[in-house]
Amino acid sequence: MDSLNGYWEIEEVRFPDKSVKTYDISTTIDFFTYEDGKGFRKKVQPSLDGTYTTSDDAIPFVKVEIEGTVYLRYTNEQESWEEEVQLVQANMLRLRNAAGIQYTYSRYEPIAITDE
């Protein structure tokens, strides 16, 4: 689960009816931080200078394991929900929510703009 830490960009969403929505470019990136069974997730907006714009909307989560399946259980002031961690590797993350919608992310690589 240590591979979860960092910035993730959505690649595609697969729906239970087998339809797929792909994302070539996303204006927001998901940032995860995880340690000792808990962490938080928040949306950030990358800037061309390599910095990120963010708000204070971090959603805390805890890792829950049920019969060998790992879930992230989120809780905020209004609700709580879970996502199944189907895959977490150095460069790919796949989560599935209770509605059966599968989200595939790739590790976000910032665009490097240099003065030449």
CORFENUR-V875394 format. One record per residue. RES is the residue in three letters. SS is DSSP state (H for helix, E for strand, - for the rest). Layout:
BEGIN
res:ss
RES:SS
RES:SS
END
This chain:
BEGIN
res:ss
MET:-
ASP:H
SER:H
LEU:H
ASN:-
GLY:E
TYR:E
TRP:E
GLU:E
ILE:E
GLU:E
GLU:E
VAL:E
ARG:E
PHE:-
PRO:-
ASP:-
LYS:-
SER:-
VAL:E
LYS:E
THR:E
TYR:-
ASP:-
ILE:-
SER:-
THR:-
THR:-
ILE:E
ASP:E
PHE:E
PHE:E
THR:E
TYR:E
GLU:E
ASP:-
GLY:-
LYS:E
GLY:E
PHE:E
ARG:E
LYS:E
LYS:E
VAL:E
GLN:E
PRO:E
SER:-
LEU:-
ASP:-
GLY:-
THR:-
TYR:E
THR:E
THR:E
SER:-
ASP:-
ASP:-
ALA:-
ILE:E
PRO:E
PHE:E
VAL:E
LYS:E
VAL:E
GLU:E
ILE:E
GLU:-
GLY:-
THR:E
VAL:E
TYR:E
LEU:E
ARG:E
TYR:E
THR:E
ASN:-
GLU:-
GLN:-
GLU:-
SER:E
TRP:E
GLU:E
GLU:E
GLU:E
VAL:E
GLN:E
LEU:E
VAL:E
GLN:-
ALA:-
ASN:-
MET:E
LEU:E
ARG:E
LEU:E
ARG:E
ASN:E
ALA:-
ALA:-
GLY:-
ILE:-
GLN:E
TYR:E
THR:E
TYR:E
SER:E
ARG:E
TYR:-
GLU:-
PRO:-
ILE:-
ALA:-
ILE:-
THR:-
ASP:-
GLU:-
END
